[in-house]
Amino acid sequence: MHEKINRLLAEVESLAAKSNDEIEALRVRLLGKKGSITLLFDEFKQVAAEEKRQFGQKLNTLKNLAIEKINVLRENLEGSGNFSPALDASMPGEPVALGARHPLSIVRNEIIDIFKTLGYAIAEGAEIEDDYHVFGALNFPPEHPARDMQDTFFVTTGDNPVLLRTHTSSVQVRTMEHGKPPIRVICPGRVFRNEAISARAHCIFHQIEGLYIDENVSFADMKQSILYFAREFFGVDVQIRLRPSYFPFTEPSAEVDVSCNICKGKGCNICKHTGWLEIMGCGMVDPNVLEASGIDSKKYTGFAFGMGIERIAMLKWQVRDLRHYFENDVRFLRQFKTV
Ligand code: DAH
């Protein structure tokens, strides 16, 4: 009897079935009225009194195991819908390679997050714009030499030609046309210029524009906002300086430098031994620009600023060649994994 029990135990351990019918057949074969296990209980009646305890325990174990095993088979079949004994659902899955954010997206999101804490909303505009929104409304008169600063890809010709925007300042105009002050927006986007591609220039790049218009907005407000941004982005020890500059759409205008975060202002080849790195242009929005978009320049003032995302990313990671950002070489991109 020992042997019979052991054989059945081994059989129960390795039970397998592909369908409900097969499971039912197994149940009948083992536990049905004439099932092998049921018959053993009949045999058990003849076992000598002193051995009853030992056999009883073993038989019960066998019966319970058979019931449990059959239940598990039923559950598996229901769960999979298509049960296959070859399938081990507890095996680890095939590894899926995780992607990562593009370094330019990482920097853009970081910049946006900083300005969001100052209450700026995000505004986006079209990449294909007209001359009026990229130049005219921003105080670039026709034939103005400042248009040459931004070599333009034209899509059409005519009075108000369609073109690829050369800067995100066009989103300023769209925002002012559609909204009333107070306006506080940050405008990330892709821009296009007809430039030869090199380590330092590309015909496609990205900018972030900022615009703040309200009553009594001052140059000091602008400087403080930019200082706040620089400290959040580059670290609390960073210094900024404003150099007078010229943009048609701002008056006065300035360019902003931050102290070189690589040599800490001592001078190195990244900052060309000046200790300073240029990060953006800015200024008080020219009254002509406000008026062109229907904002009363006697009541409202504002400031604007614009920066290149590639440039900021280059400073953050000391990437020497801008072209890396556009080649999608995973060996480059993998280095910026943030998770
Ligand atoms: N649009 C300028 C450029 O592409 C950057 C810029 C400078 C934007 C000064 C501004 C600003 O809003 O005030 O070179």
Residues whose N, C-alpha, C, O or C-beta is under 5 A from the ligand:
A	BS01	DAH	T166 H167 S169 G210 F247 T250 G281 C282 G283 A304 F305 G306
